[in-house]
Amino acid sequence: MAADTFATTQRNSCARILAVADIYDALAAKRPYRDAMPLEQVVGILGKDAPRAIDPVCVEALKTALGLGSLSQALNCLADRTSQRSLLP
């Protein structure tokens, strides 16, 4: 893999991770106009939106980090995604 392709892949991965983290924070944090959502509700919203709006692998990794998922689920999700498309441009 060329160096520029690797750098682009790394930037895209960071953007996907940050997107999930940003949505999680927006939902789970108390705001002046609403209370924080319960963790189960936040994870439910992330899970529902994952296939079309955000990276499901990042969602599964977050669930694993929160103790709500398993590493095997995250790895299976990654395997499904990589088998559907080539990692190379």
C-alpha positions, -999 to +999 in steps of 0.1 A: +000+000+000+014+034-010+022+058+018-005+083+007-031+056+006-022+045+041-024+081+054-058+085+038-070+053+053-057+064+087-075+098+084-107+081+074-105+057+104-100+086+128-130+105+113-152+074+117-141+070+153-146+107+161-181+106+145-192+079+169-176+095+199-192+128+191-227+113+187-222+094+220-211+125+238-240+146+224-265+120+236-250+109+269-240+143+282-264+166+301-273+197+281-289+229+293-321+220+275-323+183+284-310+157+308-285+131+297-299+100+280-295+066+297-267+046+284-290+019+270-309+045+250-277+060+236-264+026+225-298+018+210-297+050+189-261+043+178-270+008+169-300+018+149-281+045+130-249+025+125-256+008+092-266+040+073-250+069+091-219+058+111-194+030+110-209-001+127-174-014+136-168+018+156-201+014+173-193-022+183-159-011+196-176+016+217-201-010+231-172-033+239-153-005+257-185+003+277-188-033+286-220-037+266-206-057+237-180-083+230-148-082+212-160-111+190-190-090+178-167-061+169-143-084+150-172-101+132-186-068+122-152-058+108-148-091+089-183-086+073-174-051+062-140-060+048-154-090+029-180-067+012-154-043-003-118-041-010-096-022+014-076-008-015-089+021-036 
